């Protein structure tokens, strides 16, 4: 998988030097969502998860004030991994939009959270579904990092009568 990411990054770098290959960048960002955002989140690997964020990132999630800066986002990540096991999570990137030095990925998720501690915040455990948008910025070091992360739940799906 690392080789695939390196190949995609090399393709992206070449495309930016010539003419931007939007399809390659879209696929690259979808892979970043899966490998660099979702996989470490599911594994509870806070250090790896934080690598995808810029230093000035902002996260906005259900029932919480805005988390401003990577340090605040890290605190959220540590709270999640301390208090919950993510039993299941599926993410679908439904749209990628590109600008000159920014892009966004938008999609939906379903997840099941199980409380691991007595101090787990109430109302989080259980099955949920929602929507998200990640705003990416091409950084001075050549990396694409998340500068804005917003996700929130949708109401529970209606149960069909039998």
N, C-alpha and C positions, 0 to 999 in steps of 0.2 A: 504494500500500500504506500509506503514511503517513496518507493521508486515512482509510482504513479503520480504522487504529489510533486516530486521533483521534476518529472517530465512536464506536468501541467504548468508548473511555475516557469520552467524554461520556455515553454511555448508562449506563456503570457508575457514574459520579459521580451521575447523576440517580437511578439505582436505589438507591444507598446513602442518598441523602437522603430517599427515600420508603420503599419496601420493597425489600430486596435482590433483584435479579433474578439468581437463581443461574445460569440458562442463559447470560445475557450475560457473567457473570464467568467461567464455564467456557470459553466460546469465546475471551474476551479472553486468558486464561492459555494456551490452546493456541496462539494467535497469538504470544504472547510467547515460548513455547518455540521456535517455528519462526523468528521474525524476530530476536529479541533474544538468544537463547541459541545455537541451532544455526547460523544463517547467519553470524554473526561467527566462530564456532568454525571452521567450514569454510573461511572466507575468511582465517583467520589474523589477524583484526583484533582484537588483544588489547584495545585501548582500548574498542572497542564492546562486546566480550564482557564486560568487567568492569562495564559500566554496569548489568547486570542483577543484580549481587550487592550485598548489604548490606555495610556496613563490617565487621560481625562474622560474616560467612558462614563456614561450615565445609564442607569438601569431603572426602569419603571415597571413595577409589577403590582398585581392585585393587593389592595389593602395596605400598601406600604408607601411611605414618602419616597421621593426620588432619591436614588443612591448615586451620589455625585463623586466621581473619582474611582480609580481602580481599587483603592484601599476599602472604600465602602462596598463595592461589588464583591470584593474578597470576603468581607464580613458576612454578607448574605450567603455566599457559597459555603463558608465554613458552618453557618447555621443549618443550611440544608443538609450537608453531609453528616453533621453531628446528630441531627434530630430525625432524619428520615431515610428510609431505604426506598429507592425508586424501583419498584417491582416491575414496572413495564412503562415504556415510553416510545411512542412512534411519532415521528416528525415528517411532515410533507412540505417541502419547499414548493410553493405554487407560483411564485413570480420572482424574477430577478430584474431589477432596473439598474441601469448603468449611467453614470455621469463621467466627467473627466477624471476626477480623483476620488470619487465616492461611488457606492453602489448600495442597494438594499436587497435583502432577501426577506420575503414575506411568505407566511404559510400557516399551517395548523398543526396541532398536536393532540394526542390523547396520552394520558398517563395515569398510573396508579402509585400513590404514595402510601407507605406504611410507617407509622410513628415508631421510632426506635427508643425514645426516651419519654419519661413522664413530663418533661419540660417542653416537649414539642408543641409549637403553637397550635391552638385549636382551629379546626375548620380546614386544615390543609390535607390531612390524611384522607384517603379514599380515591375514587376514580374521578377524573376530570378531563375535560376537553377544552381547547381554547385556540387562540390565534396569537401570532407573534410577528414582529418586524425587527430585523437587525440592520442597522445602518453601518456600513463599512467605509473606512477611509484608507486610501493608499498613503502610507506613512513615509516619512523621509528615508527610513532604512530599507524601503522597497517592499515591506510587508503590508498586507491588507489586514486591518484590525477593526474590531467592533468599537464604534464610538457611541452607539445608542442601542440599547437592548430593551424592548418593550414586549411583554407578553401578559395576556390576561385570559381568564377563564370565560367560557360561554356558559349559559345556563345548561343544566343537565338536559340531555336529550329526552324528549317525551317517550314514555313507555307505551308501546302499542297494546291496546286492549285485546284480550284473548277471547 
